[in-house]
Amino acid sequence: MILQKMFRTMDTQVFGEAYRIIVHSPFYFEGLDTQSNQKKLENHFNAEKNLLLNEPRGHRGMNGCIVGPSAKADYQLLFLHHQEAISFKYESLLATTAALLEIGHLQQKEDGQYTVETVHGVWHVKVAVEQQEVIDVKMEVAEGKMLVSDSEASCVELSSGHRFYVYPLPITIESLQLGQLSEIMEWGAIQVKKLKSQQKAFDGIILQEQLGDYEYRSVTFERDGYILRSPGIESTIALAVNEQRTINSLSNQSIFESKIEIQSVPGDKGIFSVEGVPYITGSHEFILDPEDPLPKGFILA
C-alpha cells in the first residue's frame, strides 16, 4: 500500500440526510476567494471526490462539504456532490456548524451567532449549546417566486436559483407511503425523463400530498430520479410558495418519517426560519492509495 493522501471527515445527519464534512485534507486552494475555490473543486480532484463520496459506507445520498478559512465569515464552506445531485443545500450549513462546534473546531460564541461563506453568499446560523452539546440550529431563508402554474404542475424558483416542479398526487398513487415506493419511483423516473426530453431546466421534482391545512407529505426527486431521504428545506419552501397565499407556518414530512417545519419571520415578508438538530454519526480517516483495485470506489444505491 502506498499512502498517497489522507483525509479526515465527520459524518453527520440532519432531517434524515447524510453530510460528510471534510475537516482535514490535502486539497489545495490558492487564496480565500470562494467562487474560484468552488470552481477548482468542481473541475479537479476527481479521484479524491470519488473516495470521499463513495467509501466507506458511501452512497448516492451522501453530500460532501469542505471546511476552510474565510476573510468574511467564521469559515468557508465548499461543496462536492454526486453527478446530478443538488450542489448547494441549506442543511449543510446546519450540519457543518453544529459538527464544528461539537468537535471544537469552531470557537463557541456567547450570542450563538455564526457566519458561513459559500458561493451563494454569507449565511447566518444561530446555535444553542448546552454542556458542549448542540441542541438546536436555526437559520433564515428567503422564499422565491412562482414561475409557472397550471393544472398539471407548478414551477418554483427559489432564492438559491434552484428550480423545482411541484406536482399533485396522480391517480396511480393513493398516498405517499413506503408501501407504494415502487409506484412512486416509477412515476418519478417518467417525470424526470419527460422534463429532460422537453429540455426544461430543473433541480428537483416534488410530488406532494396535502395532509391538512399547511401540512404536507412529499417526495423530492433529483435530476437522475434519486429520492431524497429528507423532506428538504428547499422543497418545503417550494411548497410554501406553491400555496400562493400568506402563511405563518408549514410542515413537510418525507415518506421516511423525517419532518421539517418552517415559520414565517415576523416583519420580514417572504423570509422563513427553519431549525433542526444535526447529529454526528461517525468519524473517518481516508487514505488515497494509487494501487487500490477499485480506484473510483464503489457506490451503494
Secondary structure, DSSP 8 states (H G I E B T S, - for coil): ----EEEEEEEEEETTEEEEEEEE-----SSS-HHHHHHHHHHS-HHHHHHHHHTTT-BTT-EEEEEE--SSSSEEEEEE--TTS-S--HHHHHHHHHHHHHTTSS---TT-EEEEEETTEEEEEEEEEETTEEEEEEEEEE--EEEEE-SS-EEEE-TTS-EEEEEE--TT-SSS-GGGHHHHHHHHHHHHHHHHHTT---SEEEEEEEEETTEEEEEEE-TTS-B-SS--HHHHHHHHHHH-S--SEEEEE-TTS-EEEEEE-TT-TTEEEEEE--EEEEEEEEEE-TT-S-TT---B-
